[in-house]
Amino acid sequence: MGAIATIKINVPVNIYKRDPEQTKLGRCIINDSILLIDDLGFEAFTFKKLAHQINSTEASVYRYFENKHNLLVYLVSWYWSWLEYQIDYQVNNIEDPEKKLRIAIRVLAQVDKTDQNFSHISENALHRIVISEAAKSYYTKGVDVENKEGFFRSYKSLCSKISTFMQEFNPKYPYSHALSSTVLEAAHQQVFFSQHLPSLTDFKVNDEIGYTSLIEFLEHIIFIPLRNYTP
């Protein structure tokens, strides 16, 4: 298991009971939960199976997370914050809002998510989890309470970042937040449809060509309304 990363990806503190990034066991919990959920699916995943995988106890896992729902929210939130970090890094010193938007789109839709800065996290496996499971983190009865507790701050921050680029491109466009969240969802939803419900999409997102088409589609969604809107 790799050592603690030198770059800190911030996740809302109310999601966890103890920061897993700060201990070797915590990083094992994150690493192996990603691999297990990717392999089994969230419904079949349990803390008992995770504890067996890391040669520990369920009680040790519960010291970090109250339940597996909170663990999923943590993983998805880490992913959103990591994407925002990637966008910030790549748009640094770029003033042109169109270039910023195009970079953001490519970060959202890129094929290879590998980042050597975080040796205890498989970003590619986490990407697959986000595609298949992310909606389960907020499509719950407790979403309003969890929202007040800041559970979804990472997701909202990423959407706000993209929305800001849109407002820079066309300050008069009134639906930048709605368009931002729509594009963020589409970037992952269309991959899911391609893999499982292909009649709902036009893409075969299983190779570089498919992802290139997805990028073109996302650019189409963004730039046509931004360029054509007049109040």
C-alpha positions as CSV (number, residue, x, y, z in Angstrom):
1,M,0.0,0.0,0.0
2,G,1.4,3.4,-1.0
3,A,2.3,6.1,1.4
4,I,0.1,9.1,2.0
5,A,-0.1,11.3,-1.0
6,T,1.7,14.6,-1.1
7,I,-1.3,16.2,-2.8
8,K,-4.4,16.4,-0.6
9,I,-7.8,16.0,-2.3
10,N,-10.3,17.5,0.0
11,V,-13.5,15.6,0.9
12,P,-16.3,17.1,3.1
13,V,-15.4,16.1,6.7
14,N,-19.0,15.1,7.7
15,I,-18.9,12.2,5.4
16,Y,-16.4,10.2,7.4
17,K,-15.8,9.5,11.1
18,R,-12.0,9.4,10.8
19,D,-10.0,10.7,7.8
20,P,-8.9,7.5,6.0
21,E,-6.1,9.4,4.2
22,Q,-4.2,9.8,7.5
23,T,-3.6,6.1,8.3
24,K,-2.3,3.0,6.5
25,L,-5.5,1.1,7.4
26,G,-7.7,4.0,6.2
27,R,-5.9,4.0,2.8
28,C,-6.3,0.2,2.6
29,I,-10.0,0.7,3.2
30,I,-10.3,3.2,0.4
31,N,-8.1,1.1,-2.0
32,D,-9.9,-2.2,-1.4
33,S,-13.4,-0.8,-1.3
34,I,-12.8,0.7,-4.7
35,L,-11.6,-2.6,-6.1
36,L,-14.5,-4.6,-4.4
37,I,-17.3,-2.2,-5.5
38,D,-15.9,-2.2,-9.0
39,D,-15.9,-6.0,-9.0
40,L,-19.1,-6.8,-7.0
41,G,-21.3,-3.7,-7.5
42,F,-22.5,-1.5,-4.6
43,E,-25.4,-3.7,-3.7
44,A,-23.3,-6.8,-3.1
45,F,-20.6,-4.9,-1.4
46,T,-20.5,-5.1,2.5
47,F,-18.2,-4.1,5.2
48,K,-17.8,-7.8,6.1
49,K,-16.4,-8.5,2.7
50,L,-14.2,-5.5,2.9
51,A,-12.9,-6.4,6.3
52,H,-12.0,-9.9,5.0
53,Q,-10.3,-8.4,2.0
54,I,-8.0,-6.2,4.2
55,N,-7.5,-8.8,6.9
56,S,-9.1,-6.7,9.5
57,T,-12.5,-6.5,11.3
58,E,-15.8,-4.8,10.5
59,A,-15.4,-2.8,13.6
60,S,-12.2,-1.2,12.2
61,V,-14.1,-0.2,9.1
62,Y,-16.9,1.4,11.1
63,R,-14.3,3.5,12.9
64,Y,-13.9,5.4,9.6
65,F,-17.4,5.2,8.1
66,E,-20.8,5.0,9.6
67,N,-22.2,2.8,6.8
68,K,-21.4,1.8,3.3
69,H,-23.6,4.6,1.9
70,N,-21.3,7.2,3.5
71,L,-18.3,5.3,2.1
72,L,-19.8,5.5,-1.4
73,V,-20.4,9.2,-1.0
74,Y,-16.8,9.6,0.1
75,L,-15.4,7.8,-2.9
76,V,-17.6,9.7,-5.4
77,S,-16.8,13.0,-3.6
78,W,-13.1,12.2,-3.8
79,Y,-13.5,11.6,-7.5
80,W,-15.4,15.0,-8.1
81,S,-12.7,16.9,-6.1
82,W,-10.0,15.1,-8.0
83,L,-11.5,16.1,-11.4
84,E,-11.7,19.7,-10.2
85,Y,-8.0,19.5,-9.2
86,Q,-7.2,18.2,-12.7
87,I,-9.1,21.0,-14.3
88,D,-7.5,23.7,-12.1
89,Y,-4.1,22.3,-12.9
90,Q,-4.7,22.2,-16.7
91,V,-6.4,25.7,-17.0
92,N,-3.7,27.4,-14.9
93,N,-2.7,30.7,-16.6
94,I,-5.3,30.2,-19.4
95,E,-7.5,33.3,-19.8
96,D,-9.7,32.2,-22.8
97,P,-13.0,30.8,-21.4
98,E,-13.5,28.6,-24.5
99,K,-10.2,26.9,-24.0
100,K,-11.1,26.4,-20.3
101,L,-14.4,24.8,-21.3
102,R,-12.7,22.5,-23.8
103,I,-10.1,21.4,-21.3
104,A,-12.8,20.7,-18.7
105,I,-14.8,18.6,-21.2
106,R,-11.7,16.5,-22.0
107,V,-11.0,16.0,-18.3
108,L,-14.5,14.8,-17.7
109,A,-14.5,12.4,-20.7
110,Q,-10.9,11.3,-20.9
111,V,-10.2,7.6,-21.3
112,D,-7.2,7.1,-19.0
113,K,-7.8,8.4,-15.4
114,T,-4.5,7.2,-14.0
115,D,-2.8,9.6,-11.6
116,Q,0.5,8.5,-10.1
117,N,0.1,11.0,-7.2
118,F,-2.3,8.7,-5.5
119,S,-0.9,5.2,-5.3
120,H,-3.6,3.9,-3.1
121,I,-6.4,4.8,-5.5
122,S,-7.2,3.2,-8.8
123,E,-8.7,6.2,-10.6
124,N,-9.8,4.0,-13.5
125,A,-11.8,1.7,-11.2
126,L,-13.2,4.7,-9.4
127,H,-14.3,6.1,-12.8
128,R,-16.2,2.9,-13.5
129,I,-17.8,3.2,-10.0
130,V,-18.9,6.8,-10.7
131,I,-20.4,5.7,-14.0
132,S,-22.4,2.9,-12.5
133,E,-23.0,3.9,-8.9
134,A,-22.7,7.7,-8.4
135,A,-26.4,8.5,-8.6
136,K,-27.0,6.2,-5.6
137,S,-25.0,8.6,-3.5
138,Y,-27.7,11.3,-3.7
139,Y,-30.9,9.6,-5.0
140,T,-31.9,8.8,-1.4
141,K,-34.5,9.8,1.1
142,G,-31.8,11.4,3.2
143,V,-30.5,13.7,0.5
144,D,-31.8,16.9,2.0
145,V,-30.3,16.2,5.4
146,E,-27.0,15.1,3.9
147,N,-27.0,18.2,1.7
148,K,-27.3,20.4,4.7
149,E,-24.4,18.6,6.3
150,G,-22.2,19.3,3.2
151,F,-22.1,15.8,1.8
152,F,-22.3,17.0,-1.8
153,R,-20.0,20.0,-1.6
154,S,-17.4,18.4,-4.0
155,Y,-20.1,17.7,-6.7
156,K,-21.5,21.2,-6.4
157,S,-18.0,22.8,-6.5
158,L,-17.1,21.0,-9.7
159,C,-20.4,22.1,-11.3
160,S,-19.9,25.6,-10.1
161,K,-16.4,25.6,-11.7
162,I,-17.7,24.6,-15.1
163,S,-20.6,27.1,-14.7
164,T,-18.1,29.9,-14.1
165,F,-16.3,29.1,-17.3
166,M,-19.7,29.3,-19.1
167,Q,-20.5,32.6,-17.5
168,E,-17.1,33.9,-18.6
169,F,-17.9,32.7,-22.2
170,N,-21.3,34.3,-22.3
171,P,-22.3,36.3,-19.2
172,K,-25.8,36.8,-20.4
173,Y,-26.6,33.0,-20.6
174,P,-29.0,32.4,-17.6
175,Y,-28.8,28.6,-17.3
176,S,-25.1,28.0,-16.7
177,H,-25.7,25.9,-13.5
178,A,-28.3,23.7,-15.2
179,L,-26.2,23.3,-18.3
180,S,-23.1,22.5,-16.2
181,S,-24.8,19.7,-14.2
182,T,-26.4,18.4,-17.3
183,V,-23.0,18.1,-19.0
184,L,-21.4,16.5,-16.0
185,E,-24.2,13.9,-15.8
186,A,-24.1,13.3,-19.5
187,A,-20.4,12.7,-19.5
188,H,-20.9,9.6,-17.3
189,Q,-24.5,8.6,-18.2
190,Q,-23.8,8.2,-21.9
191,V,-20.9,5.9,-21.1
192,F,-23.2,3.8,-18.9
193,F,-25.9,3.7,-21.7
194,S,-23.2,2.7,-24.2
195,Q,-22.1,-0.2,-22.0
196,H,-25.5,-1.4,-20.8
197,L,-28.5,0.3,-22.6
198,P,-27.0,1.0,-26.1
199,S,-30.4,1.8,-27.7
200,L,-30.4,5.0,-25.5
201,T,-27.3,6.5,-27.0
202,D,-25.4,6.9,-30.3
203,F,-22.0,6.1,-28.9
204,K,-19.9,2.9,-28.4
205,V,-17.7,4.3,-25.6
206,N,-15.3,1.4,-25.4
207,D,-12.4,2.8,-27.3
208,E,-10.6,6.0,-28.1
209,I,-12.9,6.7,-31.1
210,G,-16.0,6.4,-28.9
211,Y,-14.6,8.9,-26.3
212,T,-13.7,11.3,-29.1
213,S,-17.3,11.2,-30.2
214,L,-18.5,11.8,-26.6
215,I,-16.2,14.8,-26.3
216,E,-17.7,16.2,-29.6
217,F,-21.2,15.6,-28.2
218,L,-20.5,17.4,-24.9
219,E,-18.9,20.4,-26.8
220,H,-22.1,20.5,-28.9
221,I,-24.3,20.6,-25.8
222,I,-22.3,23.4,-24.3
223,F,-21.3,25.7,-27.2
224,I,-24.5,25.8,-29.2
225,P,-26.6,27.4,-26.5
226,L,-23.8,29.6,-25.2
227,R,-23.1,31.0,-28.7
228,N,-26.7,31.4,-29.8
229,Y,-28.4,32.7,-26.7
230,T,-29.5,36.3,-26.8
231,P,-31.8,37.8,-24.1
